[in-house]
Amino acid sequence: MDLPDSSGTKDLSGLEEILGHTFKDKGLLVECVQSKQSAVNLARLGDACLYFLVIERVYDMPHAIKNWACNKLVSNNTLKEIAASMGLEKYVQAEDGQRDLATAFEACVGAIYIDGGFDAVKKFVAGNVLTRIDKRVETFLSGSTVEERVYNLIWKRYGTFSLHYERKSYGRDPHMPNVTMGLYVRNELLATGSGPTNAEARQDAMLNLLAKLEKT
């Protein structure tokens, strides 16, 4: 079965090799790389699969990593870059001289899910998307900000990024408000901090934790 393309004919087996999945339903492959209109429903499903798997991967990671993953990693620009690096472009039908690689990539994710189920799509996304999270984490842990240094030490000592805050007390004097925040790893209180606002109390707790970790 061949796939029409603006540059000629492409063998679907080549596309399957790129995707790392042999389709039982070859028609799904055709839908992925034909016009954007034909791929849009698969792309919606693929977008949902991508977002779920990314959120699952970064669930207990630092906010900076979560924000990057949920905004940058799954953006159209990044998906275009990933699709191009895979060689998907030569299989995608052009419309008005343009190839919508982001939609095609998401459609491929959706098609793999329909054809092979959750394990198949998780394997595909892990190999082509989630590896970028690991590289981002490495960069984050080598950073020099207070937050990056704390997470680096927490990861080395506890093997987790699961830091969270809990408010311990709140001063009721409206003229001199004071908040005390506790900073925990799992359920273990590691440091506390105080300040006139929640944000300042959290920052103080983070600084106190860094000082504690660097001493021990």
Secondary structure, DSSP 8 states (H G I E B T S, - for coil): -EEEETTEEEEHHHHHHHHT---S-HHHHHHHHS-HHHHHHHHHHHHHHHHHHHHHHHTTS-HHHHHHIIIIITSHHHHHHHHHHHTGGGGS--BTTB--HHHHHHHHHHHHHHHH-HHHHHHHHIIIIIHHHHHHHHHHHT--SHHHHHHHHHHHHHS---EEEEEEEE---TTS--EEEEEEETTEEEEEEEESSHHHHHHHHHHHHHHHHHH-
